[in-house]
Amino acid sequence: MSKIENRIKELTDHTFGTWARQKAWSLPKMIVDAQGVYMYDDQGKSYLDFTSQLMCSNLGHKNKAVIEAIIKQAEKMPYIAPGFVTETSIQAVKALQTVMPKGLSKFFFSSSGAAANEAALKFIRQSMAPAYKIVSRYHSYHGATVGAMSFTGDPRRWPSEQARCTVQGVRFAPDCYCYRCPFDKTYPECNIQCAQYLDYMFKEEGNVAAFIVEPVVGTNGRIVPPPEYFPLVRKICNENNILLFADEVMSGWYRTGPCFAMDAWDIQPDIMTTAKGATAAYTPLGITAVSNKVAEFFDEEMFCHGQTYAYHALASAAVPAAVSEYKKLMDSGLPQKVSKYLEQELYKLSDKHECIGDVRGVGHFWGLEIVKNRKTKEPFNTKPDKITGASLMTAKIAGEAMANGVFLNPWIDTLVIAPPLIITEQEVDKAISVLDKALEIGDKEVESTSVAASRTSDFTKK
Ligand SMILES: Cc1ncc(COP(=O)(O)O)c(C=O)c1O
């Protein structure tokens, strides 16, 4: 074993790798630096970050303004108990108010996306009692903690359920997943049955308090709903007195174009959570934002929640700096221009590679669904493969890309394309040319068909 491998084992022998059989986490790569859209390993090799780490480093690495804001706060006062008011949290709230969807007026600051969703669960169940059920969707991830995992649809919930680490009172509704419609319908003739069904479901279930959605589904597919979906969902929630809860932990912070994905449909959720891009991942922060109606309930009732690091000064200090950097970046027009280019280049890849079944996404948030057979849509891998640790085709493609200097995340049957918003067209070219080569691994195993790849993003523009 080399010297560096021994160094790595000093860590992995004594810590747990996330979401992994521990033997499979024995020799992860050592990263020593990151700058712009690149990260560097201990051998000096560079990797273009084509998924913003965990879809969170939206401003890229080493943004000066955000780092300086954190340093300034660390020198002044890194921590004070959450019961006190600080200038830092006042500034963070002010900055948030300039970008939050209308109607979300009151916030709780925690330290992760999952923690933001746990706080939301308390807001919902306390204020909506006796209604308590949460309706979620199968293609979703909401965090690793007990509550958030309970309303997560993806297969990471399964071992948690077996370990009895989930809460009761969660139901799953049909996904808005046009490439594999659960009703076997086609848009627009489907009349958005996935949304229409919610009305039936809410009425039959009874005691439903909230419907949670990732407005553009993140890890579980980068699925963009058709334009009619959210107006219909909002109407059905209103008619059934159910809170609409948007989890924008991943879809927020200009990843899909507007600051929050819900802004695209001009729909106001009753509760919204966000994290990741809120500080561009420079400090850990989760935000739970609620409407006046939800907030007012707690005027006389105890909000039975809190944590030592709520409103942490270092986390809060990054918010105004990040908001200002995002605004500057969006004003420059670069992300808007590059996202169109990225879309076009991904479509070109799908013309060339038969293993791409569907291309979908928006802004800097794209997915390539990898299939064995475009005609039958037979996948290479399914959800159980993720849990059993089977070798995934998407992981093989991502592994090949990594070996050639491009980092992207594989997830069961999709590749995540979500670069930092600062990426240039030249950098997109570089990543696409590496991905182009890596996709040949999938092509070699497809059952050849003459059917073209689907582009479920296109329909949203009609
Ligand atoms: C939509 C969504 N919600 C919640 C979470 C959980 O966030 P965290 O990992 O910060 O707890 C994630 C993480 O990827 C996410 O994508």
PDBQT file of the ligand as one rigid body, heavy atoms in Angstrom, charges set to zero:
ROOT
HETATM    1  C1  LIG A 501     -34.389  17.650  -1.933  1.00  0.00    +0.000 C 
HETATM    2  C2  LIG A 501     -33.525  17.364  -0.747  1.00  0.00    +0.000 A 
HETATM    3  N1  LIG A 501     -34.028  17.528   0.488  1.00  0.00    +0.000 NA
HETATM    4  C3  LIG A 501     -33.285  17.292   1.581  1.00  0.00    +0.000 A 
HETATM    5  C4  LIG A 501     -31.978  16.878   1.478  1.00  0.00    +0.000 A 
HETATM    6  C5  LIG A 501     -31.165  16.628   2.730  1.00  0.00    +0.000 C 
HETATM    7  O1  LIG A 501     -30.197  17.607   2.859  1.00  0.00    +0.000 OA
HETATM    8  P1  LIG A 501     -28.940  17.359   3.839  1.00  0.00    +0.000 P 
HETATM    9  O2  LIG A 501     -28.113  16.309   3.180  1.00  0.00    +0.000 OA
HETATM   10  O3  LIG A 501     -28.282  18.693   3.911  1.00  0.00    +0.000 OA
HETATM   11  O4  LIG A 501     -29.487  16.914   5.134  1.00  0.00    +0.000 OA
HETATM   12  C6  LIG A 501     -31.409  16.708   0.224  1.00  0.00    +0.000 A 
HETATM   13  C7  LIG A 501     -30.017  16.258   0.075  1.00  0.00    +0.000 C 
HETATM   14  O5  LIG A 501     -29.543  15.927  -0.959  1.00  0.00    +0.000 OA
HETATM   15  C8  LIG A 501     -32.202  16.947  -0.931  1.00  0.00    +0.000 A 
HETATM   16  O6  LIG A 501     -31.728  16.791  -2.151  1.00  0.00    +0.000 OA
ENDROOT
TORSDOF 0
